[in-house]
Amino acid sequence: MLAGFGDSIMKGVMLRNAAKEGRPEYELSKRSIIDRCGEQLGMPVSNFARFGCTAPMGEKLVERYGERLSEGETVLIGYGGNDSDYDWESIADHPEDTHQPRTRMEDFVAAYHRIINRIRSAGAIPVMLSMPPMDADRYFRFFTRNLSDWHKNNILSWLGGNTAPIVSGHELYNLALYNIAQQEQVRILDITSGFLSERVYDSYLCDDGIHPNEAGQARMSSFIVSQLRPVAA
């Protein structure tokens, strides 16, 4: 058996259309990353991933669905992208204020530890996933597409004049995952390097710069399966 708790990436969400007005349109891949992994491993799967999910939200899902996990089942955990993100509209309106990520680092780490312990208490085997890389310039263009130039400049001013801090914040949470894995003695599968090893890894991302497209999801599942086989065998 193979189960997964994570955010929209594990759910298989892709950007269909970055609407100029209103909400962007998303779609689900017909075969999520968990589905692809299950097919390649010949294992039944349960996907508990949710769009927009953070680690604290994931903790509640693990509590809710933990009883469905079975002894010896491999459970993939993939959070961090939403946790490390910011309320960009608030920053655009008040760039002079102090702003924190959607999940403070200490809360992120604490929630991850509790998720791991809850999965273990069910007799299942937690396996963490590192975060896929992002394209900060593409992501900036995406979340500011409906903002005025004045608001865009406010955000850039808060960032220090360029989009590099978006990536550094993302990577800070990614590095925290490795520290958590070491502390808990949990295996962590390296997803990040598999993308970064490609000269044009951004070709595997949707136009929002964060969600893997169909090719990216297929590639991500292959990274997982290649590292997971010894665990799930």
Secondary structure, DSSP 8 states (H G I E B T S, - for coil): -EEEEE-HHHHTEEEEE--SSSS-EEEE-SS-HHHHHHHHHT--EEE---TT--HHHHHHHHHHHGGG--TT-EEEEE--TTTT---HHHHHH-TTS----SS-HHHHHHHHHHHHHHHHHTT-EEEEE------HHHHHHHHTTTS-HHHHHHHHHHHTSSSHHHHHHHHHHHHHHHHHHHHHT-EEE--HHHHHTSTTGGGGB-TTSSSB-HHHHHHHHHHHHHHHHHHH-
